Amino acid sequence: MTPAARVQAAIDLLDEILEAARRGGAAADTLIARYFATRRYAGSKDRRAVRELAYAAIRLCGEAPVTGRAAMLAVAARDPALAALFTGEGHAPARIAPDEPVAAEGVAPEWLRTALAASGLADAELAALVERAPLDIRINRLVDVAVAIPGAEPIPGLPDALRLPSGVNVEALPEWAAGAIEVQDAGSQIVTLAAQAAPGQRIVDLCAGAGGKTLALVVAMMNDGAILASDSDRGRLSRLLPRATRASASIVTTRLLDPGREAEALADWADEADCVLIDAPCSGTGTWRRNPEARWRLTPDRLARLVETQGRLLDVGAALVKPGGALVHIVCSLLDAEGAGQVARFLVRHPRWRAEPLALPAGRAHGDGMRLTPAHDGTDGFFVARLRAPC
């Protein structure tokens, strides 16, 4: 592909990504993979260049652009060499007309910027929300394999965490094949520490997904005790047990839940858990570095539905905690409606519960919990709180 053809390919992809965002379709990564699966003529350099162009446009535009071309023109406005490729010749994009719409730069749609500001996020922190994310891994101490990855750097406060150079194919590493490492953002590792998991405990990971935090809990428990990993997403949950096998984790069982009927399915765990960890479904505002097009998918109505679901799951989880046990609320969101506000509402509904102070290797106190942000902590954005049940 010529450089100009790569620009046009990125424009075509952006149109697909925008349409998927409007319809709630596939994520950008999936659409990019599908695009090149039917274009075998595109080499690895072509795929990398087109991907980088598309993501540069996505990160630059706060509001959803009207078209992929408008988004790419915003990038071209910053890069004269890129603008010069709009020649209309061959597979190049058409020449730029003087009155063409150009997407506006920004961090997020205005309603989200307002909500983030109201949640205590200063303008200086907003830009970091859409920067490229680093690649972090967690060393699995259950597997006796030395981890020596060229260019890997330790992450302060996390003795089992490493930050890898950009572009490393983790699944091609011998340490991954041996189960000695797992891909996990440092922020995700940090908030999991709020569970204070220890050997012999019984823990419920209520929204386990594919099990990133579940496997971190197993290591903290030294593979001694019991973890019930549950979720309502069959596809994601089905990936957990194969990951657990590779990681030599033997204390995990899984349970598929019916949305709205979680309490019924978990009745055998009522008042039994030392800790219930709820990595609740959320807006993902803390993960825009990885999924920047998610800013265009979120609406006030969808946020309201997520907030309602989180509150319901907290009540479900509370019923599983034994007297004196703990409930850990985690969201990869920086909106107070999902974090500090959610915990405040829980404590109103459950006045005998109390929030416990946390001492984590990163983050700042926020409301009755702690918050991590990309700008301050170099991690994905998270809110976490630890709540203690009455004895």
N, C-alpha and C positions, 0 to 999 in steps of 0.2 A: 504494500500500500504506500502511496505517496503521502507526504506530510499533509497535503490538502485533503486527500481522501480520508485520512484519519480524523480530521476535523469534522467532515461530513458524517462519518460513522458515529462520532461522539454526539453530534446533533440528533441523529436518528435514535440513538439510545436514550438520550435525554427526553425525547418525546414519549418513548415507551415508559420511562421511569415516572414522568409526570402523570401520564394516564393511569398507571398502576397506583400512584399515590392518591389520585382522585377516587379511584374505584375500590381501594383497599386490596390491590393485587399484590403480586410478588415483589420482594425487596430488590433493590438495585443490584446487589451482587448476583442474585439469581438471574435477573434479566440479562446482565452482562454475560454470564456463563452461557445462557441459552443463545444469545446473539452470536457468539463466536462458535458455538457448536455446529451451526449451519453455515459457517464461513471458514472452511478449512484452509482457504488460501491465505488467511491472516496469520502471520508468524508470531512468535512470542514477543518480539519488539513492537509489532503492530498492536497486539492485545494490550500490552503494558501502556503504550502511548495513548490509546483510545480510552482506556480505563482512567488514566491520570487526567486526561482532558475532561471527561465526564464528571469526575469527582471534584475537580477544581471548580467547575461551574456550579455544582450542587452546593459546595461549601461557601461559595461567594454570595449566593442569593438567599436572602432571608425569607421573603415571600415567595410562594410558588410562582415561577415565571409563566407567562402565557404560552410560550413555546420553548422547545429545546434550542432553537436558533437564537431567541432572545437571551437565553441563559449564556450561550456561547459568545454572543456579542458582548456581554458584560465582561467576560474574560478577555476578549480581544481588545476591549477598550483600555485594558491595562498593559497589553502586549502588542506593540506595533508589528512584530514579526508574525504573530498569529493572525492579526488583521489582514496582513498582506497575502495570506493564503486564500482569502475569499475572492477568487478570481472568476468563478463560474465556468472555468475550463475543465474539461474531462470530468473527473469525479469530485472536483472541488466544490465547496459551497458557493452559492450565487454571490455576486458582488454586493457590498453593503450599500444600501440606499440611505440618503441623508436623513430621511424621516422614519427609519425603521424603529420599532419598539426595542428597547434594550432593558433587560431585567435590572431591577434596583439591587444594589448590594445591601447586605444586612446579615444579622446573626439569626433572626427568627421572625416569624410573622408578628405583627405589632401586638396582638392580644397576648402572645406568649412572652414577648419582651416585657410587657406590663406585669404579667403574672410573676415572672422571674425577679423583676425589680421589687415587687411587693413581698417576695420571699427572701429578700435581703441579698440578692446577687448584684453587686456593683457593676457598672459598665466595664471596668477594667477586667472583670472575670468573664464577661460574656464571650469575647472573641475566642478564648481558649476552648469553649464548648464545641467548636467545629474544626479545631485543628486536627491533624492526623494523630491517631492514637499509637502508642508504642506497643510492642509485642512482649508480653510478660508470661512467664511460666512459673509453676509451683513444683518444687522437687518433692517426689513421693518417697518418704523415708521408710515406707513398708517394703520397698524393693532395694535390695543391697547391690546397687549399681552406681559406680562413680559417674557423676555428671560433669563433663568437661566440654563445653560448647564454645568454640572460638568467638570472641567478641562479646560474650555474655558478661553483664555487669550486675553486681549485687544491688538489691534494693534496701535502703536503710530501714531498720526496724523489722524486717522480714527475713530471717536467716534462711528460709527455704524458698525464697523468691529470686528470680533472675530476670533481667531485662535483656532481650536479644536484639541484635542488629535488625534493621528493617529488611524484609524480604526473605528471612529464613523460613524454609519449609520444615516446620516442626515435625510433621508426620514422616519425613524422610530421615530423621535422626535416629540413630540406634538407641538412644536413651528413651525415645518415645515408644519404639517397638518393644522395649523391655518393661514398659510401664513405670519408668522412673521419673517421668515428667508429665505434667498436664498443662495445657494452655489455660491461664486464668489471670485476668487483670489484677494488678496489685491491690486495687481498691476492693475487689471482690474478696480477695484473701483477707484483707484487713477487717471488713465488716463481719466476716464469718467468725472471727475471733470473739465477737460479742457473745457468742453462744457459750463460751467458756467450757467447751466440751472436754470431758475427761474419761479415762478408761472406766468401763463398767456402767456407764449411763445408758438410759433409754431416751432416744431423741426422735422426734418427728420432724422431717423436712417437708413441710406441708405443700410447698409449691416447688418441687425439686427440679422440674424440667429435665434436662439431660444429665444433671447430677454434678455439676462443677463444685457447688458448695457441699453437697453430700460427701464427695470423696475427700474434701478437705477436713470435714468432720471426722471421717474414719481415721485419718492420720492422727488427728488430735486425740482420739480415743484409743490409739495404738491398736486398732482393730479388735477392741474388746468392749462388748456391750451389744446394743441393738439400735439400728436406725431404720425407721420406716420412711421411705421416700415415696411421696404421693404426688400426683398431678392429674389434671383433667385433659392434658394433651397426650394422646396415645403415642403419637409419633416421637415426640421428644422423650417421653418416659421410656420408650422401648430401647433407646440408646444407652440408658443408664447401666443396666446389668452387664452388657458387654464391656463397657468402660470399667466397671467395678472388677470384673474378672481380670482384665489387663493390668489393673492397678493392685491386684492381690488383696482386694477388699472383700471380706467374707461375712460382714455383719449387716449387710444391706438387704432389705426386702422392699419390693415395690408394690404399689396399689394404685390402680386407676380409679379416679373419682368422677362422679357425675356432677357437673356444675349445679349448685343449689342444693345438692343432697350430700355434701361432704360429711356433715355431722352424723348422718345415718351410717355411712360407710366406715366411719372411724369410731363407732360407738365402743368397740373393744379396747380402745386406747383412752377412754375417758378417765381423767384424773390419774393417769399413769406416767406421763412423760416428765422426765427431769427438765427437758427443754423442748419447746416447739419453735422451730425457726421458720419464719414466713418471709420468703423472698417474693413479695407479692407482685402480681401483674401490675404494670404501671406505665406511665407515659414514656419512659425511657429518655427523659430530657438529659440525664447524665451520660448517655451513651451516644450522643450525636457525633462524637468524633469517629465512631465506627459506622454509624448509620445516619449520615447527615440528612438524607431525604425524609427521615422520620418526622422532621419539623413540619413537613407539608402534609403528613397523614393525620396529625393530631388536630382535633376540633374541641371546642368547649363541651359539646355533648359527649364526645368519647371520653374526655377527661372526667366528666361527672360520673359516667358509668364505671370507670376504673376506680374512682374514689369510693363509690358505693360498694364495689366488689371487695376492695381492701378492708373496709370496715367490717363487712360480713365475715371475711376470712379471719380477721383478728378475733372475732367473737367465737368462731369455730375452734380456732387454736387455743383460746383461753380455756375452753372446756376440756381440753386434753391434758393440760398442765396439772401435775400433782400439787398438793398443798406445799407452798414454799418454793415451787419450781419457777422456771423462767420462760417468758415469751419474748422472742426477738423479732422485731419488725424491721424489714429491710426493703428499701425501694431504690432502684437506680434512677432516681428522680431528684431534682433540685427544687421542686415546687412544694411549698408548705402544705398545700391541700392534701398531698400524698404522704408527707413526712411528719413534720412537727405538729401540724394541725390534725392529722389522722391520730397520732398518739394522744393529743390533748382530748380529742373526742372520746377515745377509748377509755381514758381515765375518768371521764365524766360518767360513762356508762357503767364502769366497774370501779367504784370509789374506794374499794378496799385494796386494790392493786396499787403499786407504786413504781415509779421509774427509778432505775438505779444509775448512778454515774458510771461512765465508761472511761477506761484508760486504754486507748488504742495507739498504735505507733504513728498514726497520722490522723488528720482531721481536726475539726474545731467543734466546740460545744454549740449546739443549736437547738433551741427549745428543750425538750426532755430527752434529747439524744445527741448524736454527733453527725456532722456533715463533712463529706469529702468533696472537693471540687478539682477539676483538671488544673486550673490556674494555681491553686494553693498547694495541692498535694501531688500533682503529676499523675493522677489516677482518673478513672471514670468517676462521674459524680454519683454519690450515694448519700442516703440518710439511713441511720441505724439507731434503734433504741432498744434497751433491754428492760423488760417489765417483770416485776416480781409478784407472784401470786401470794395471796394471804395464806398464812399457815392454818 
